[in-house]
């Protein structure tokens, strides 16, 4: 970890005797867009609040710039948080909302004006400086909340599900804006979300959390393509799970004998293959191919979602592929697309 990074070391937290976080160890690099991803109740927001200083861990350390800040208050940390609710002051206009934190620190008026105008310009809010929150859209309010946090020039910006109140189209637009902004500033962003598409879109790396623990950390592509557990495989999109008994690189499965590129360490376990990696063909390759029948086809615009009659197999194919219910077809599993899970709970 670089000296400028954030390290969470042996973090434990309980509430009323219930463990919310158990032995969390995590390194986040300076300037990284890092996402804590998981379902409700997995501990991701508690972990974010510990980083922010709103909660104190029962055990463990929060280390920033090589210094333990675990016992410092939220006001003493070079960290700002953007909340889900935005929490804008309705009686203040956009300019004064953004300036509020600076004024409370008794920063000079000229410096306040310079920093507020820079923040508004950076977030393309200059023309809205005199507007009030009720005169703005949800996306604009979200950008005001970002400006109010960034004007303090934090070393770490925490984002607590800030896009969940936006509709799908606007959420996508703001995701792009967030990514652009983080690249421009080079500030460490830590996002909490339960939305896997959002996490995949904006993150440099993702930590998938479950029941107060980290299941897997990695690049979005790595975590999606090579999940380590059944939970990660199913939480990050659709997954076809296949029971298997291994003999070196060959697996005995309900589909027959399948060849793998990489042999797992176990003899009995589970393989996963993503629906878009399954191939449907009329002239089958020699290995990892079996006959099946189309049970259902749904047009999704950019792809066809296909259900087959073998083990409830789900496939995603290009929308121009001509398929019909009842059609007999061959199914091929590319060897490199079959991923052995390390754990199956």
C-alpha positions in Angstrom: 0.0 0.0 0.0 1.3 3.5 -0.8 2.0 5.8 2.1 -0.9 8.0 1.0 -3.4 5.1 1.0 -6.1 4.1 3.5 -5.6 0.9 5.5 -8.4 -0.9 7.5 -6.7 -3.3 9.9 -8.5 -6.0 11.9 -11.7 -3.9 12.2 -14.4 -5.4 14.5 -17.7 -3.8 15.3 -20.7 -5.2 17.3 -24.1 -3.6 18.1 -26.1 -5.0 21.0 -24.0 -8.2 20.9 -24.5 -8.7 17.2 -21.4 -8.7 15.1 -21.7 -6.1 12.3 -18.1 -6.4 11.1 -15.6 -9.2 11.8 -11.9 -8.8 11.3 -12.0 -6.5 8.2 -8.6 -6.0 6.5 -8.5 -3.8 3.5 -6.0 -1.6 1.6 -7.4 1.2 -0.6 -4.8 3.1 -2.7 -4.7 6.9 -2.9 -6.6 8.2 -5.9 -8.6 5.0 -6.3 -12.3 4.7 -6.9 -13.1 1.9 -4.5 -16.6 0.4 -4.0 -18.0 -1.5 -1.0 -20.7 -3.7 -2.6 -23.2 -6.0 -0.9 -26.8 -6.5 0.1 -28.6 -4.7 3.0 -27.2 -5.6 6.4 -23.8 -6.8 5.1 -21.9 -4.2 7.0 -20.8 -1.9 4.2 -22.4 1.3 5.6 -21.0 0.5 9.1 -17.6 0.2 7.6 -18.0 3.6 5.8 -19.1 5.2 9.0 -16.0 3.9 10.8 -13.8 5.4 8.0 -15.8 8.7 8.4 -15.5 8.8 12.2 -19.2 8.5 12.9 -18.6 5.1 14.5 -15.7 3.8 16.5 -14.5 0.2 16.0 -14.5 -2.1 19.0 -11.1 -3.3 17.8 -8.8 -2.5 14.9 -7.3 0.5 13.3 -8.1 3.0 10.5 -4.8 4.2 9.1 -4.5 7.1 6.7 -1.1 8.5 5.6 0.5 5.9 7.9 -1.2 7.4 10.9 -3.9 5.7 13.1 -7.0 8.0 13.0 -9.3 5.5 14.6 -9.9 7.7 17.7 -10.1 11.0 15.9 -13.5 12.6 15.5 -15.2 13.1 12.1 -14.3 16.8 12.2 -10.6 16.0 12.7 -10.4 13.7 9.7 -9.6 14.8 6.1 -12.7 13.0 5.0 -16.1 14.2 3.8 -19.3 12.2 3.2 -22.1 12.5 0.6 -25.2 11.0 2.0 -28.1 9.3 0.3 -30.5 12.1 1.3 -28.2 14.9 0.0 -29.1 16.8 3.3 -29.2 20.2 1.6 -30.3 23.2 3.6 -33.7 24.3 2.1 -33.4 27.9 3.3 -30.0 28.4 1.6 -29.3 28.8 -2.1 -26.8 26.6 -3.9 -23.9 29.0 -3.3 -24.5 29.2 0.4 -25.1 25.4 0.7 -21.6 24.8 -0.8 -20.0 27.6 1.3 -21.5 26.4 4.6 -18.7 24.1 5.7 -16.0 26.7 4.8 -17.7 29.4 6.7 -18.0 27.2 9.8 -14.2 26.8 9.7 -13.9 30.7 9.6 -12.1 30.7 6.3 -11.7 34.1 4.8 -14.5 35.4 2.5 -12.2 35.7 -0.5 -11.0 32.1 -0.1 -14.6 30.9 0.4 -15.7 32.7 -2.8 -12.8 31.2 -4.8 -13.3 27.7 -3.7 -17.1 27.7 -4.0 -17.0 29.1 -7.5 -14.3 26.5 -8.5 -16.5 23.7 -7.1 -19.6 25.0 -8.8 -17.7 25.3 -12.1 -16.2 21.8 -11.8 -19.7 20.3 -11.3 -21.3 22.5 -14.0 -23.5 24.3 -11.5 -22.3 27.9 -12.0 -25.6 29.0 -13.5 -27.5 27.5 -10.5 -25.7 29.4 -7.8 -28.7 31.4 -6.7 -31.3 28.6 -6.9 -32.7 26.8 -4.0 -32.9 23.0 -3.7 -36.7 22.9 -4.4 -36.0 24.6 -7.8 -33.6 21.8 -8.9 -33.8 18.2 -10.2 -32.6 15.2 -8.2 -29.5 15.0 -10.3 -28.7 18.7 -9.8 -29.2 18.4 -6.0 -26.9 15.4 -6.0 -24.2 17.5 -7.7 -24.7 20.3 -5.1 -24.1 17.7 -2.4 -20.9 16.6 -4.1 -19.8 20.2 -4.5 -20.4 20.9 -0.8 -18.2 17.9 0.1 -15.5 18.6 -2.4 -15.1 22.3 -1.6 -13.5 21.2 1.7 -10.8 19.5 -0.4 -11.0 16.2 1.4 -8.3 13.5 0.9 -11.0 10.9 1.0 -14.6 11.3 -0.3 -17.2 8.8 1.0 -20.3 8.2 -1.0 -23.2 6.5 0.9 -25.5 5.2 -1.8 -25.8 8.7 -3.2 -27.6 7.7 -6.4 -30.3 5.4 -5.0 -33.0 8.1 -5.2 -32.5 8.8 -8.9 -34.3 7.2 -11.8 -32.4 4.7 -13.9 -31.5 7.1 -16.8 -30.4 9.9 -14.5 -28.5 7.4 -12.3 -26.5 6.4 -15.4 -25.7 10.0 -16.3 -24.5 10.8 -12.7 -22.4 7.6 -12.6 -20.5 9.0 -15.7 -20.2 12.4 -14.0 -18.8 10.8 -10.8 -16.2 8.8 -12.8 -15.2 11.9 -14.7 -14.9 14.0 -11.6 -12.8 11.4 -9.7 -10.4 11.1 -12.7 -10.2 14.9 -12.8 -9.4 15.4 -9.1 -7.4 12.2 -8.4 -9.1 12.1 -5.0 -9.8 8.8 -3.3 -13.5 8.0 -3.7 -15.1 5.2 -1.6 -18.6 4.3 -2.7 -21.2 2.2 -0.8 -23.9 0.6 -2.9 -26.0 -2.5 -3.3 -26.3 -2.0 -7.1 -23.8 -4.3 -8.9 -24.2 -2.4 -12.2 -23.3 0.9 -10.5 -20.3 -0.7 -8.9 -19.1 -2.2 -12.2 -19.5 1.1 -14.0 -17.5 3.4 -11.8 -15.0 1.4 -9.8 -11.3 0.8 -10.1 -11.8 -2.1 -7.6 -14.7 -3.7 -5.7 -14.9 -5.4 -2.4 -18.0 -7.7 -2.2 -19.3 -7.9 1.4 -21.5 -10.5 3.1 -22.5 -10.9 6.7 -19.9 -8.5 8.0 -17.0 -10.0 6.0 -15.3 -9.4 2.7 -15.9 -12.2 0.3 -13.7 -11.0 -2.6 -11.7 -7.9 -3.7 -10.6 -7.2 -7.2 -11.0 -5.4 -10.5 -14.7 -5.3 -11.7 -13.8 -7.6 -14.6 -11.9 -10.0 -12.3 -14.7 -10.3 -9.7 -17.3 -10.8 -12.3 -15.4 -13.2 -14.6 -13.8 -15.3 -11.8 -16.0 -15.2 -8.7 -14.5 -17.1 -5.7 -17.8 -18.1 -4.1 -21.4 -18.9 -5.0 -22.5 -15.7 -3.3 -20.2 -13.5 -5.4 -21.2 -15.4 -8.6 -24.9 -14.9 -8.0 -24.7 -11.3 -6.6 -22.8 -9.9 -9.5 -25.2 -10.8 -12.3 -26.7 -14.0 -13.6 -24.7 -17.3 -13.1 -25.2 -20.8 -14.2 -24.0 -23.1 -11.4 -23.0 -26.7 -12.2 -22.2 -29.4 -9.7 -19.0 -31.2 -10.6 -16.7 -34.1 -9.6 -13.2 -33.5 -10.9 -10.6 -35.9 -12.4 -7.7 -33.6 -13.1 -9.0 -31.1 -15.7 -12.1 -33.1 -16.6 -15.4 -32.8 -14.7 -18.3 -35.1 -14.4 -21.5 -33.0 -14.4 -25.3 -33.2 -15.2 -24.4 -32.1 -18.7 -21.8 -34.9 -19.2 -18.0 -34.8 -19.2 -16.6 -31.2 -19.4 -13.0 -30.1 -19.9 -11.7 -27.2 -18.0 -8.7 -24.9 -18.6 -7.8 -24.8 -14.9 -8.3 -27.6 -12.5 -9.6 -26.8 -9.0 -8.0 -28.1 -5.8 -11.2 -29.9 -4.8 -12.6 -33.2 -6.0 -16.3 -32.3 -5.6 -17.6 -28.8 -5.9 -19.2 -26.3 -8.2 -18.4 -24.6 -11.5 -19.9 -21.3 -12.8 -20.4 -20.0 -16.3 -22.0 -16.7 -17.2 -25.0 -16.8 -19.6 -23.2 -14.7 -22.2 -20.3 -17.1 -22.3 -22.5 -20.1 -23.2 -22.6 -20.6 -27.0 -25.5 -22.0 -29.1 -24.6 -23.5 -32.4 -25.8 -25.9 -35.1 -22.3 -27.3 -35.9 -20.9 -28.3 -32.6 -17.3 -28.2 -31.5 -15.8 -31.6 -30.5 -15.6 -31.0 -26.7 -18.0 -29.5 -24.0 -21.0 -29.8 -26.3 -24.4 -31.3 -25.8 -27.8 -31.3 -27.4 -30.6 -29.3 -25.8 -34.0 -27.6 -26.7 -35.1 -24.0 -26.4 -37.7 -23.6 -23.7 -38.3 -19.9 -23.8 -36.9 -16.8 -25.6 -37.2 -13.2 -24.4 -36.1 -10.2 -26.5 -34.1 -7.7 -24.3 -33.1 -5.2 -27.0 -29.3 -5.7 -26.9 -29.5 -9.5 -26.5 -31.9 -12.5 -26.4 -32.4 -14.2 -23.0 -32.8 -17.9 -23.7 -33.9 -20.7 -21.3 -33.0 -24.3 -22.2 -34.5 -27.5 -21.0 -31.2 -28.9 -19.6 -30.7 -28.0 -15.9 -32.6 -24.7 -16.3 -29.6 -23.3 -18.2 -29.8 -19.6 -19.0 -28.1 -18.1 -22.1 -27.6 -14.6 -23.5 -27.1 -14.4 -27.3 -27.0 -11.6 -29.9 -30.4 -10.3 -30.7 -30.2 -11.2 -34.4 -29.8 -14.9 -33.7 -32.9 -16.7 -35.0 -34.3 -18.9 -32.2 -37.7 -20.3 -31.5 -39.4 -22.2 -28.6 -39.0 -25.9 -29.1 -36.0 -25.6 -31.4 -33.4 -28.3 -31.0 -29.9 -26.9 -30.7 -26.3 -27.7 -29.5 -24.9 -26.0 -26.5 -21.1 -25.4 -26.1 -19.2 -24.4 -22.9 -15.8 -22.9 -23.8 -13.2 -24.4 -21.5 -11.9 -21.1 -20.3 -15.4 -19.9 -19.4 -15.9 -22.6 -16.9 -14.8 -21.2 -13.5 -14.3 -23.5 -10.4 -15.6 -21.8 -7.3 -13.2 -21.8 -4.3 -16.1 -21.9 -1.9 -19.8 -22.7 -2.3 -21.8 -21.4 0.7 
